[in-house]
Amino acid sequence: MKILVMGLPGSGKTYLAKRMQPILNAAWYNADIVREMANDWDFSPEGRIRQSLRMKSLADFEKKHGRIVICDFVCPTHETKRNFNPDITIWMNTIKSGRYEDTNRMFESPMEVDYEVNEMNDRNHEKIANEILINV
């Protein structure tokens, strides 16, 4: 199962994913760490497409081997979300604009999500992870 935790920079993606990971016993890929490993800091539209495909490749590997995988990344456009092709989408809709104006301009609110988080708290991760486990 591929879980996408998406949202603007600073919306709490990593905070949520890090706390869900042990509950789900999932593999977890954070976009910043993956970019660092690839030494690819290109945030152009093409660079973001490349990152979505990179995240998809890692997630597909885990899913193919029977693992739940969480990937947290901005995933700013409908195309990048289609590329990643998640089984579950969690949208961190906790802020109206992030710290990077280029990302704010390109970010497209997702059309379909499974969970929308509108406020940060210390319970979101448990609630969402436990609901996911019930449906696995």
N, C-alpha and C positions, 0 to 999 in steps of 0.2 A: 504494500500500500504506500502510495506517494502522497505526502502531506506537504502542501505549500503554505508557508506562513509569509504573507506579503503585506506590504505597506510602505509608506514613505520612510526615509531615514529618520530615526528618532521616535518611531511610533511604538516600539516595544517588541519588534519581531524576535530579536535574539533573546530578550528577557523571557518571552513566552516559550520559545522553542527549547531553550536550555532547561526549563522547568518541566516541560512535557516529556522530554527525552527519557528520563529514568522511569517515569510512570508507564510509558509505552514500550520500554526496552527497545528503543528505536536507534537506528543509525541517524546521525545528525550532521548536516552540512550547512555551514554558515557561509554566506556569499563573500564576506571579506577574507576569510581564511582560504576559500577556494580561489579567489582572485590572486591572493598572495602566492599560493602554490603555483599558479599558472603564470605569475609575474605579468598579469594583464590588468592594467589600471585604466583601460580605455572605456570611458563612459559615454561615448558617442552612441547614436542609435545602433550602429553596426556592432559596437563593443557590447552593448546590452543584449543584442540577439545572440552573440557568441557566448555570453555568460549564461543565458537561459538554456542554450544547447549543452553547455558544459554541465550545468546543474542537472539537466535531464539525464545526461549520460551517467552521472554518478548515482542518481536516484533509480534509474532503470536497472543498473547493476545490482543495487541492494534489493529492489523489488523482485528481480529475477531469482535471487537467492532466498526468497521467502521472508525477507525482513520488512518491517515497517521502517520508512525513512521520512525524516523531517528535513525540509530545505527551507531556510529562511533567507529570502532576498527580496529586493524592492519589486522586481517583476513589473516594470512600470507601464507596459502597454498590453493591449489585447493580444498582439502577436507573440510577445514573450511568454505570456500565460499559455497560449495555445501550444507554443513550442514545448514548454515544460510538461503540459498535459497532466495536471494533478488528479488524483482520485478524490482528495479532500482539499478545499481551499479555506484558509483562515485569513480574513482580511483585518489587519490591525488599523481600524479606522478611528484612531485615537487623536490625531492631529489634522489640522486643515492644510498646513504647509510644513515642509521639512526644511532643513538647513541648506539645501542646495537648490538654487533657483532653476537650473537646467532640468533637474529631476522634477521639480514642481510643475514646470511647463509641460513636460512630456507625460506625466503620470495620468493614466486613465483609470478611473474607478472601475473595479471589476463588475461585470454584468451579472455573474452568478457566483455566489459563495455559499459554503456550507455553514460557516460560522463568521459572524461579524462582531469584533470586539470594539466597543465604543469607549471604554474606559479601562485604564490600567488598574489592576488590583492584584492581591495575592491569592485569588481563588480561580481566576480564569483558566489557568493551566490545568488545574485538577478537574474542573467541570468538563472542559472540552476533552481532555485525555480520557476521562472515564466514559464519556459518551461514545467516543471512538472505540474504546475497548468493548463496549456492549455490542457494537455493530460489526465487529471484526469476525 
